[in-house]
Amino acid sequence: MIITKTPLRITFAGGGSDMASYYMRQPGTCVSATINKYVYVLVKKRFDDKVYLKYSDNEVVDVNNIDDIQHDFIRETLKFMNVSYGLEIINWADIPTKGTGLGSSSSFLVGLLLALHTLEGRHVSKETLADQACYIEIEKCGKPIGIQDQCAAAFGGFNQMKFGRGGGHDQGSPYKKISGFGFCDQEIRDISENLHLFYTGITRESKDILAIQRENLTSDEEVIENMHRNVDVAENLCKSLSSKDIDSIPISLRQNWELKKKFAGNVSSVELDRIHDVATTIGGADAGKLIGAGGGGFFLFWANDKKKLKEALSDYQELPFVIDKYGSRVVINVEQLTW
């Protein structure tokens, strides 16, 4: 039996430039951090030839009929891994797993891949985990998503991520580079103290927003120009954070939110704008933005006075967190005898 623990993530700037429709034409940059909220995956071999799945739904299929699995990530992962034995897979998480903007789908996929590799006795690198998760989620499952979520889940930490067209003979593959800012543990705690997540209570299908955004990034010159500015915000934040200038974070959050709302018409709404305005006026937050594609999920705010912000947003649930420096990892590995 194997249990993996994979972190969720928040993005400060550059989100959207990790989509192939952008970075295959123009280099992209994202600044993100994983947090101490997790997706857990348990995998266990079974004596029979059945695959038992327990997530928000339950499924049981014969191992010879993996194509009948309704959960697309699990189905395509088992096919990718050539699983031919009875198996039980259980998934649970610290948050609602749909439409929150914290990258839970990619975290689940990375955790599932790590669990299966471990179950079969293979060591797998963080880069390979990220690459395989990107391939399954984007190519096999057809999700209109970027590649930062899978990288964040696999690598963990507070990172700058750079994306672009691959060099050499394979011009169709993405180039990516993930590197940290060199913050010590105390500096990470100090940054975390000023960051606050509030759940809007609104869930949405990110694929609907991202599909529009992907299309806009190939045909709408105004959106493309705004994404260029978004990358500039991320690049400037990288330079500031490399110099340990954390006062640049709220500035970048504010700039990113104004640009983000221009990527697609359904990123924000009257209610979401109201939450933001209450937090930044009555609540005293210096800046805030929706995490993920937008349309709902979690707001991330930067505020020195946590009590004042909580009082202003008393109708909304806060999700306390700190930045986590670890990526997906095995937390339980119980060796079993071969059947």
C-alpha positions as CSV (number, residue, x, y, z in Angstrom):
1,M,0.0,0.0,0.0
2,I,1.3,3.4,-1.0
3,I,0.0,6.8,0.1
4,T,1.2,10.0,-1.5
5,K,0.8,13.6,-0.3
6,T,0.9,16.3,-3.0
7,P,0.6,20.1,-2.3
8,L,-1.8,22.6,-3.8
9,R,-0.4,25.9,-5.2
10,I,-1.0,29.6,-5.4
11,T,0.2,31.8,-8.3
12,F,1.3,35.4,-7.8
13,A,1.8,36.5,-11.5
14,G,2.3,35.1,-15.0
15,G,-0.6,32.6,-15.0
16,G,-1.7,31.9,-18.5
17,S,1.7,32.3,-20.0
18,D,2.3,28.6,-19.2
19,M,-0.3,27.7,-21.9
20,A,1.2,26.3,-25.2
21,S,-0.9,28.8,-27.2
22,Y,1.3,31.5,-25.6
23,Y,4.8,30.1,-24.7
24,M,5.3,28.3,-28.1
25,R,5.2,31.8,-29.6
26,Q,6.6,33.9,-26.7
27,P,8.5,32.8,-23.6
28,G,6.3,32.7,-20.5
29,T,7.1,33.2,-16.8
30,C,5.1,32.3,-13.7
31,V,5.7,32.9,-10.0
32,S,4.0,30.4,-7.8
33,A,4.3,28.6,-4.4
34,T,2.9,25.4,-3.0
35,I,1.0,25.5,0.3
36,N,0.5,23.1,3.2
37,K,-2.9,21.9,1.9
38,Y,-2.8,18.6,0.1
39,V,-4.3,16.0,-2.2
40,Y,-3.8,12.4,-0.9
41,V,-3.8,9.3,-3.1
42,L,-3.8,5.7,-1.8
43,V,-3.0,2.8,-4.1
44,K,-3.0,-0.8,-3.1
45,K,-2.7,-4.0,-5.1
46,R,-5.6,-6.5,-4.9
47,F,-5.8,-10.2,-5.2
48,D,-8.5,-10.1,-7.8
49,D,-8.6,-8.6,-11.3
50,K,-10.7,-5.6,-10.4
51,V,-10.0,-1.9,-10.2
52,Y,-11.8,-0.3,-7.3
53,L,-12.0,3.5,-7.4
54,K,-13.1,5.7,-4.5
55,Y,-13.2,9.5,-5.0
56,S,-16.3,11.7,-5.1
57,D,-17.9,8.7,-6.9
58,N,-17.2,4.9,-6.7
59,E,-16.3,2.7,-9.6
60,V,-15.5,-1.0,-10.1
61,V,-14.2,-2.3,-13.4
62,D,-12.4,-5.4,-14.6
63,V,-8.7,-4.7,-15.1
64,N,-9.2,-5.8,-18.8
65,N,-11.8,-3.1,-19.2
66,I,-9.9,0.0,-18.1
67,D,-11.4,2.0,-21.0
68,D,-14.7,1.7,-19.1
69,I,-13.4,3.9,-16.2
70,Q,-15.3,7.2,-16.1
71,H,-12.6,9.2,-14.2
72,D,-10.5,10.4,-17.2
73,F,-7.3,11.1,-15.2
74,I,-7.4,7.6,-13.6
75,R,-8.3,5.9,-16.9
76,E,-5.6,7.5,-18.9
77,T,-3.0,7.1,-16.2
78,L,-3.6,3.4,-15.8
79,K,-3.4,3.0,-19.6
80,F,-0.2,5.0,-19.7
81,M,1.3,2.9,-16.9
82,N,0.1,-0.3,-18.5
83,V,-1.5,-1.5,-15.3
84,S,-2.6,-5.2,-15.7
85,Y,-3.3,-6.2,-12.1
86,G,-6.1,-5.7,-9.6
87,L,-5.8,-2.3,-7.9
88,E,-7.6,-0.1,-5.4
89,I,-7.3,3.7,-5.6
90,I,-8.7,6.1,-3.0
91,N,-8.5,9.9,-3.3
92,W,-9.2,12.6,-0.7
93,A,-8.1,16.3,-0.2
94,D,-8.0,19.1,2.3
95,I,-10.3,21.3,0.2
96,P,-13.2,20.8,-2.3
97,T,-11.5,19.2,-5.3
98,K,-13.4,21.0,-8.1
99,G,-13.3,24.6,-9.3
100,T,-11.2,26.1,-6.5
101,G,-8.3,27.4,-8.5
102,L,-5.6,25.8,-6.4
103,G,-4.5,23.2,-8.9
104,S,-6.0,20.2,-7.2
105,S,-6.6,18.2,-10.4
106,S,-2.9,18.4,-11.4
107,S,-1.9,17.6,-7.8
108,F,-4.1,14.5,-7.9
109,L,-2.5,13.4,-11.2
110,V,1.0,13.9,-10.0
111,G,0.3,12.1,-6.7
112,L,-1.3,9.2,-8.6
113,L,1.7,8.8,-10.9
114,L,4.1,8.9,-8.0
115,A,2.1,6.3,-6.1
116,L,1.9,3.9,-9.1
117,H,5.6,4.3,-9.8
118,T,6.4,3.6,-6.2
119,L,4.1,0.6,-6.1
120,E,6.0,-0.9,-9.0
121,G,9.3,-0.3,-7.4
122,R,10.5,2.6,-9.6
123,H,12.2,5.8,-8.6
124,V,10.9,8.7,-10.6
125,S,12.4,12.3,-10.8
126,K,10.3,15.4,-10.2
127,E,10.9,16.5,-13.8
128,T,9.6,13.1,-15.1
129,L,6.5,13.4,-12.8
130,A,5.7,16.8,-14.1
131,D,6.3,15.8,-17.8
132,Q,4.1,12.7,-17.5
133,A,1.3,14.6,-15.7
134,C,1.4,17.3,-18.4
135,Y,1.2,14.7,-21.2
136,I,-1.7,12.8,-19.6
137,E,-3.7,15.9,-18.6
138,I,-3.2,17.9,-21.8
139,E,-2.6,15.4,-24.5
140,K,-4.6,12.4,-23.4
141,C,-7.4,14.1,-21.5
142,G,-7.6,17.1,-23.7
143,K,-7.7,19.7,-20.9
144,P,-7.1,23.3,-22.0
145,I,-4.6,23.9,-19.2
146,G,-1.0,25.2,-18.9
147,I,1.9,23.3,-17.4
148,Q,2.7,25.3,-14.3
149,D,0.3,23.3,-12.0
150,Q,2.0,20.0,-12.7
151,C,5.4,21.5,-12.2
152,A,4.4,23.1,-8.9
153,A,2.9,19.9,-7.6
154,A,6.0,17.8,-8.5
155,F,8.7,20.2,-7.4
156,G,7.1,22.2,-4.5
157,G,8.4,25.4,-3.0
158,F,8.3,29.1,-3.9
159,N,9.5,29.2,-7.5
160,Q,9.9,31.1,-10.7
161,M,9.0,29.0,-13.7
162,K,10.1,29.8,-17.2
163,F,8.5,28.3,-20.3
164,G,9.2,28.4,-24.0
165,R,9.6,26.5,-27.2
166,G,12.1,23.6,-26.9
167,G,15.4,23.8,-28.7
168,G,17.3,21.3,-30.7
169,H,15.6,18.7,-32.9
170,D,12.3,18.7,-31.0
171,Q,10.9,22.1,-31.6
172,G,7.4,20.9,-30.6
173,S,8.3,20.2,-26.9
174,P,8.2,22.9,-24.2
175,Y,11.3,24.2,-22.5
176,K,10.8,24.7,-18.8
177,K,13.1,25.8,-16.0
178,I,12.0,25.8,-12.3
179,S,14.2,27.6,-9.7
180,G,13.7,29.0,-6.2
181,F,14.4,32.4,-4.7
182,G,16.7,31.2,-1.9
183,F,14.4,32.2,1.0
184,C,15.2,30.7,4.4
185,D,12.5,29.1,6.5
186,Q,11.9,32.2,8.6
187,E,11.6,34.4,5.5
188,I,9.0,32.0,4.1
189,R,7.1,32.1,7.3
190,D,7.2,36.0,7.3
191,I,5.8,36.0,3.7
192,S,3.1,33.5,4.6
193,E,2.0,35.7,7.5
194,N,0.9,38.3,5.1
195,L,-0.9,36.0,2.7
196,H,-4.6,35.0,3.2
197,L,-6.9,32.7,1.3
198,F,-10.7,33.2,1.4
199,Y,-13.1,30.8,-0.2
200,T,-15.8,32.6,-2.3
201,G,-18.1,29.6,-2.2
202,I,-18.3,29.7,-6.0
203,T,-17.0,26.7,-7.9
204,R,-16.7,26.7,-11.7
205,E,-15.3,24.6,-14.5
206,S,-11.9,26.1,-15.1
207,K,-11.8,24.4,-18.6
208,D,-14.6,26.8,-19.8
209,I,-12.6,29.9,-18.9
210,L,-9.3,28.4,-20.0
211,A,-10.7,27.4,-23.4
212,I,-11.8,31.0,-24.0
213,Q,-8.4,32.2,-22.8
214,R,-6.5,29.8,-25.0
215,E,-8.5,30.9,-28.0
216,N,-7.9,34.6,-27.2
217,L,-4.2,34.0,-26.9
218,T,-4.1,33.0,-30.6
219,S,-6.5,35.5,-32.1
220,D,-7.1,38.5,-29.8
221,E,-4.3,41.0,-30.1
222,E,-5.4,42.9,-27.0
223,V,-5.4,39.8,-24.9
224,I,-2.0,38.8,-26.2
225,E,-0.6,42.2,-25.4
226,N,-2.0,42.0,-21.9
227,M,-0.4,38.6,-21.4
228,H,2.9,40.2,-22.5
229,R,2.4,42.7,-19.7
230,N,1.5,39.8,-17.3
231,V,4.8,38.2,-18.1
232,D,6.6,41.5,-17.5
233,V,4.9,41.6,-14.0
234,A,6.1,38.1,-13.3
235,E,9.7,38.9,-14.5
236,N,9.8,42.1,-12.4
237,L,8.6,40.1,-9.4
238,C,11.3,37.5,-10.0
239,K,14.0,40.2,-9.9
240,S,12.6,41.7,-6.7
241,L,12.2,38.4,-4.9
242,S,15.7,37.4,-5.9
243,S,16.8,40.5,-4.0
244,K,14.5,39.5,-1.1
245,D,12.2,42.5,-1.7
246,I,8.9,41.1,-0.5
247,D,7.1,44.5,-0.7
248,S,6.9,43.8,-4.4
249,I,4.4,41.0,-3.8
250,P,1.3,43.1,-3.2
251,I,2.3,45.4,-6.1
252,S,2.5,42.4,-8.4
253,L,-0.8,40.9,-7.1
254,R,-2.6,44.2,-7.9
255,Q,-1.1,44.4,-11.4
256,N,-1.9,40.8,-12.1
257,W,-5.5,41.0,-11.1
258,E,-6.2,44.0,-13.3
259,L,-4.6,42.2,-16.3
260,K,-6.2,38.8,-15.4
261,K,-9.7,40.3,-15.8
262,K,-9.0,41.2,-19.4
263,F,-8.0,37.6,-20.5
264,A,-11.6,36.4,-20.7
265,G,-15.0,37.9,-19.9
266,N,-15.9,35.4,-17.2
267,V,-12.8,35.7,-15.1
268,S,-14.7,38.0,-12.6
269,S,-18.2,39.0,-11.8
270,V,-20.2,41.6,-9.9
271,E,-20.1,39.4,-6.7
272,L,-16.4,38.7,-7.1
273,D,-15.5,42.3,-7.7
274,R,-17.5,43.2,-4.5
275,I,-15.5,40.7,-2.4
276,H,-12.3,42.2,-3.7
277,D,-13.4,45.8,-3.1
278,V,-14.5,44.9,0.5
279,A,-11.2,43.3,1.3
280,T,-9.1,46.1,-0.1
281,T,-11.1,49.0,1.4
282,I,-12.9,47.9,4.6
283,G,-10.5,45.0,5.2
284,G,-7.3,46.9,4.6
285,A,-5.8,44.4,2.2
286,D,-3.0,45.9,0.1
287,A,-3.9,43.7,-2.9
288,G,-5.8,40.6,-3.9
289,K,-6.6,38.3,-6.8
290,L,-8.5,35.2,-7.7
291,I,-6.3,32.1,-7.8
292,G,-6.4,29.9,-10.9
293,A,-8.5,30.6,-14.0
294,G,-10.9,32.9,-12.2
295,G,-14.7,32.8,-12.1
296,G,-14.7,31.6,-8.4
297,G,-12.7,29.5,-6.0
298,F,-10.3,31.3,-3.7
299,F,-9.2,34.9,-3.4
300,L,-5.6,35.5,-2.3
301,F,-5.0,38.7,-0.3
302,W,-1.9,40.4,1.0
303,A,-2.7,42.1,4.3
304,N,-0.7,43.0,7.4
305,D,-3.8,43.2,9.7
306,K,-5.3,39.7,9.6
307,K,-8.0,40.5,12.1
308,K,-9.3,43.4,10.2
309,L,-9.5,41.4,7.0
310,K,-11.3,38.5,8.6
311,E,-13.9,40.8,10.1
312,A,-14.5,42.5,6.7
313,L,-14.9,39.1,5.1
314,S,-16.7,37.4,7.9
315,D,-19.2,35.9,5.4
316,Y,-16.5,33.9,3.8
317,Q,-14.4,31.0,5.0
318,E,-10.7,31.6,5.4
319,L,-8.2,28.8,4.6
320,P,-5.2,29.2,6.9
321,F,-2.0,28.1,5.2
322,V,1.8,28.5,5.0
323,I,4.0,28.1,2.0
324,D,5.3,24.5,1.7
325,K,8.8,23.8,0.3
326,Y,8.1,20.1,-0.6
327,G,6.6,18.7,-3.7
328,S,4.7,15.4,-4.1
329,R,6.0,12.8,-1.8
330,V,5.4,9.3,-0.4
331,V,4.2,9.4,3.2
332,I,3.4,5.7,3.6
333,N,5.0,2.7,1.9
334,V,3.9,-0.6,3.3
335,E,5.7,-3.4,1.5
336,Q,3.5,-6.4,0.6
337,L,4.2,-9.9,-0.4
338,T,3.8,-10.8,-4.1
339,W,0.4,-12.4,-4.6
